[in-house]
Amino acid sequence: MHWEGKPKGFFYVDHRTVDGKHNLITDTYVTAGNIHDSQPYMARLKRQLERFGFNPVGVGLDAGYFTAPICHLLQAEQIYPVLGYRRPTHGANPIRKKQFIYNSQNDTYICPNGQTLIYKTTSREGYRHYHSDATTCKVCPLLSQCTQSKNTQKVITRYIWEADKEKANETCLSQWEKKSMLDEKRP
C-alpha cells in the first residue's frame, strides 16, 4: 500500500481479477500490504488461463501495472495490455528523461543540447545506466536545468525491457482499444 494518506500498521491487500465481459470475479489473492499489485499478477493470470481455459486477446489493468516486466511478459504471452494512464512524477530538473532521445541502433541517448550519453553498466535490478561526458556538461548552457549532480554528469536509466513498455504505450488508445471501450459503453 503506497499512497498519500495511507494508514500506518500491518495490512493485507486483496488482489481481484474480474472477467469484464460477464462482470464476474474470477480470482482473488491476498498478499501482505507491502507487496506491489504488479508482483503477483502474472502468476495469477497464468493460473486462470490454465484453470478456466481462457484465451484472452487483451487484459485491462490500472496504471499500477504499467511496468516494463508486466508489459514484457504479457507480450511474450501474445496478450494485448490495455493499461491505465498515470501522470509522471517530476524531480527537481526541468529537463525530463522524455526530452532525451533514445537511439536503439547505437544504444545511446542524445540530450537536448546534442551530446551523446553512452551506456556504462547494468544494475542488478536490470537498469542500464547511460552517462554524459562531465567536461562537456560543465560548459553546457542547459546544465542547471538538466542535472543537480555535483560532478556535472547526467545519468539516465533504462530498464532492460523498456522497449516492451514503450510498445504498450504506443498501442495505448489505438483504434482497437478505442473501439473496445466504446462497444462496452453502448447499451
Secondary structure, 3 states (H helix, E strand, C coil): CCCCCCCCCCCEEEEEEEECCCCEEEEEEEEECCCCCCCCHHHHHHHHHHHHCCCCCEEEECHHHCCHHHHHHHHHCCCEEEECCCCCCCCCCCCCHHHCEEECCCCEEECCCCCEEEEEEECCCCEEEEECCHHHHHCCCCHHHHCCCCCCCCEEEEECCHHHHHHHHHHCCCHHHHHHHHHHHCC
